[in-house]
Amino acid sequence: RRRQDLERYNLDSLFEDIRERLRDIVQAEREGIDGRVQEARERAAGDAGAGPGSEMDAGQMQKLLEMLEERANRNRERLDHLPESPGGAIQELSQYDFMDQEAHRQFQELLDMLKERMLQNYFQSMKQQLQGLTPQDMTGLQQMLGDLNQMLHDRTMGQQPDFQGFMEKYGPLFGEEQPGDLDELLDHLAHQMAQMQSLLESMSLQMCR
């Protein structure tokens, strides 16, 4: 029960941190929008007062200002209607065209933190599962590897591997999409090994402790 309370506290703390970061990101983006629009307005006003020779430039500047204001209004509206849930807000902001570079940087930083946290949780779960293996489980894995090696040996020697017998014993370990022959089995195992290698390479040393 103490462990469950601690896990719930850590989860609540994580969600509150995410909400606070999202508030800071949205606030930075709003301020960035206002700053860009104000800067564009001042520049347009300066060009308009530069004299007759600048009329074309001033007209172009006015059009650019109108386009910027339209974009700013669209962005403000999207920010006003962000979902209340952190997950929904993150999903919406992932498809949002930021106008402020600092807000965009903060959002990317938040995404990186969440990805690292997800990898850490996945690795810890996998680590606990491996630690929970009984001697019987380890014996079963060794037997499976032995039978796999036997199939490879049989094929090398020109004999027919007992793939059907292998799948009858170990089929449930491969989930719903079970391989149909030895080649598909080897491809499946190679794909899993590649995924595991990619996962391990993406983890920090802190995750592995």
C-alpha positions as CSV (number, residue, x, y, z in Angstrom):
1,R,0.0,0.0,0.0
2,R,2.9,2.3,0.8
3,R,4.4,1.6,-2.6
4,Q,1.1,2.2,-4.3
5,D,0.7,5.6,-2.5
6,L,4.2,6.5,-3.6
7,E,3.6,5.6,-7.2
8,R,0.3,7.6,-7.2
9,Y,2.1,10.6,-5.7
10,N,4.9,10.3,-8.4
11,L,2.3,10.1,-11.1
12,D,0.3,13.1,-9.8
13,S,3.6,15.0,-9.5
14,L,4.5,14.2,-13.1
15,F,1.1,15.3,-14.4
16,E,1.3,18.5,-12.5
17,D,4.7,19.2,-13.9
18,I,3.4,18.5,-17.5
19,R,0.4,20.9,-16.9
20,E,2.8,23.6,-15.6
21,R,5.1,23.2,-18.6
22,L,2.1,23.4,-21.0
23,R,0.9,26.6,-19.3
24,D,4.4,28.1,-19.7
25,I,4.6,27.0,-23.3
26,V,1.2,28.5,-24.2
27,Q,2.0,31.7,-22.3
28,A,5.4,32.0,-24.2
29,E,3.6,31.4,-27.5
30,R,1.0,34.1,-26.8
31,E,3.6,36.6,-25.9
32,G,5.6,35.7,-28.9
33,I,2.6,36.2,-31.2
34,D,1.8,39.6,-29.7
35,G,5.5,40.6,-30.1
36,R,5.7,39.6,-33.7
37,V,2.5,41.3,-34.6
38,Q,3.5,44.5,-32.7
39,E,6.9,44.5,-34.4
40,A,5.2,44.1,-37.8
41,R,2.8,46.9,-37.2
42,E,5.6,49.3,-36.1
43,R,7.6,48.4,-39.2
44,A,4.5,48.9,-41.5
45,A,3.8,52.3,-39.9
46,G,7.4,53.3,-40.4
47,D,7.3,52.4,-44.1
48,A,4.0,54.2,-44.6
49,G,5.6,57.4,-43.3
50,A,8.7,57.1,-45.4
51,G,7.4,59.2,-48.3
52,P,5.9,58.6,-51.8
53,G,8.9,56.6,-53.0
54,S,8.1,53.9,-50.5
55,E,4.4,53.5,-51.4
56,M,4.9,50.1,-53.1
57,D,7.0,48.8,-50.3
58,A,4.5,50.1,-47.8
59,G,1.7,48.4,-49.7
60,Q,3.5,45.1,-49.7
61,M,4.3,45.5,-46.0
62,Q,0.6,46.1,-45.3
63,K,-0.3,42.9,-47.1
64,L,2.3,41.0,-45.1
65,L,1.0,42.5,-41.9
66,E,-2.5,41.4,-42.7
67,M,-1.3,37.9,-43.4
68,L,0.6,37.8,-40.2
69,E,-2.4,39.1,-38.2
70,E,-4.7,36.4,-39.8
71,R,-2.2,33.7,-38.8
72,A,-1.9,35.2,-35.4
73,N,-5.7,35.2,-34.9
74,R,-5.9,31.5,-36.1
75,N,-3.1,30.5,-33.7
76,R,-4.7,32.4,-30.8
77,E,-8.0,30.6,-31.5
78,R,-6.3,27.2,-31.4
79,L,-4.6,28.1,-28.2
80,D,-8.0,29.2,-26.7
81,H,-9.5,25.9,-27.5
82,L,-6.8,23.5,-26.4
83,P,-8.1,20.4,-24.7
84,E,-8.0,20.5,-20.9
85,S,-6.3,17.2,-20.6
86,P,-2.5,17.2,-20.9
87,G,-2.6,14.4,-23.4
88,G,-5.1,16.1,-25.6
89,A,-3.2,19.4,-25.4
90,I,0.1,17.7,-26.3
91,Q,-1.5,16.0,-29.3
92,E,-3.0,19.3,-30.5
93,L,0.3,21.2,-30.0
94,S,2.1,18.5,-32.0
95,Q,0.2,19.7,-35.0
96,Y,0.4,23.3,-34.2
97,D,2.5,25.8,-36.2
98,F,4.4,27.7,-33.5
99,M,5.2,31.4,-34.1
100,D,7.6,31.8,-31.1
101,Q,10.8,29.9,-31.3
102,E,11.3,29.7,-27.5
103,A,7.8,28.3,-27.0
104,H,8.6,25.7,-29.8
105,R,11.9,24.8,-28.1
106,Q,10.1,24.3,-24.7
107,F,7.5,22.1,-26.3
108,Q,10.2,19.9,-28.0
109,E,11.9,19.7,-24.6
110,L,8.7,18.5,-23.1
111,L,8.3,15.9,-25.8
112,D,11.8,14.7,-25.3
113,M,11.2,14.4,-21.5
114,L,8.0,12.4,-22.1
115,K,9.8,10.0,-24.6
116,E,12.6,9.4,-22.1
117,R,10.1,8.8,-19.3
118,M,8.2,6.3,-21.5
119,L,11.4,4.5,-22.4
120,Q,12.4,4.4,-18.7
121,N,9.1,3.0,-17.6
122,Y,9.2,0.4,-20.4
123,F,12.7,-0.6,-19.5
124,Q,11.9,-0.9,-15.8
125,S,8.9,-3.0,-16.6
126,M,11.0,-5.3,-18.8
127,K,13.7,-5.4,-16.1
128,Q,11.2,-6.5,-13.5
129,Q,9.8,-9.2,-15.8
130,L,13.3,-10.6,-16.3
131,Q,14.0,-10.5,-12.6
132,G,10.7,-12.3,-12.0
133,L,11.7,-15.3,-14.2
134,T,11.7,-18.5,-12.2
135,P,14.3,-21.2,-12.8
136,Q,11.6,-23.1,-14.6
137,D,11.1,-20.1,-16.9
138,M,14.9,-20.0,-17.6
139,T,14.9,-23.7,-18.3
140,G,12.0,-23.2,-20.8
141,L,13.9,-20.5,-22.6
142,Q,17.0,-22.6,-22.8
143,Q,15.0,-25.5,-24.2
144,M,13.4,-23.2,-26.8
145,L,16.9,-22.0,-27.9
146,G,18.1,-25.6,-28.0
147,D,15.2,-26.6,-30.2
148,L,15.7,-23.6,-32.4
149,N,19.4,-24.5,-32.8
150,Q,18.3,-28.1,-33.6
151,M,16.1,-26.9,-36.5
152,L,18.9,-24.8,-37.9
153,H,21.2,-27.8,-37.6
154,D,18.7,-30.0,-39.4
155,R,18.3,-27.6,-42.3
156,T,22.1,-27.2,-42.6
157,M,22.3,-31.0,-42.9
158,G,19.7,-31.1,-45.6
159,Q,17.0,-32.5,-43.3
160,Q,13.5,-31.2,-42.8
161,P,13.2,-29.1,-39.5
162,D,10.3,-30.0,-37.2
163,F,8.9,-26.5,-37.4
164,Q,5.3,-27.6,-36.6
165,G,6.5,-29.4,-33.4
166,F,8.4,-26.3,-32.4
167,M,5.4,-24.0,-32.8
168,E,3.1,-26.5,-30.9
169,K,5.5,-26.1,-27.9
170,Y,6.4,-22.4,-28.1
171,G,3.8,-20.8,-30.4
172,P,2.1,-18.8,-27.5
173,L,5.4,-17.0,-26.9
174,F,5.1,-15.3,-30.3
175,G,1.6,-13.7,-29.9
176,E,-1.2,-13.6,-32.4
177,E,0.9,-13.1,-35.5
178,Q,2.8,-16.3,-35.4
179,P,5.4,-17.1,-38.1
180,G,4.3,-19.6,-40.7
181,D,7.7,-21.3,-41.3
182,L,11.3,-21.2,-40.1
183,D,12.3,-18.3,-42.3
184,E,9.5,-16.2,-40.9
185,L,10.5,-17.2,-37.4
186,L,14.1,-16.1,-38.0
187,D,12.9,-12.8,-39.4
188,H,10.6,-12.3,-36.4
189,L,13.5,-13.0,-34.0
190,A,15.8,-10.7,-35.9
191,H,13.2,-7.9,-35.9
192,Q,12.8,-8.3,-32.1
193,M,16.6,-8.2,-31.6
194,A,16.9,-5.1,-33.8
195,Q,14.1,-3.3,-31.8
196,M,15.8,-4.3,-28.5
197,Q,19.2,-3.0,-29.7
198,S,17.6,0.3,-30.8
199,L,15.9,0.6,-27.4
200,L,19.0,-0.1,-25.5
201,E,21.0,2.4,-27.6
202,S,18.4,5.1,-26.9
203,M,18.5,4.7,-23.2
204,S,20.7,6.7,-20.8
205,L,23.0,5.0,-18.3
206,Q,20.6,6.2,-15.5
207,M,17.8,4.0,-16.9
208,C,19.9,0.9,-16.8
209,R,20.7,1.2,-13.0
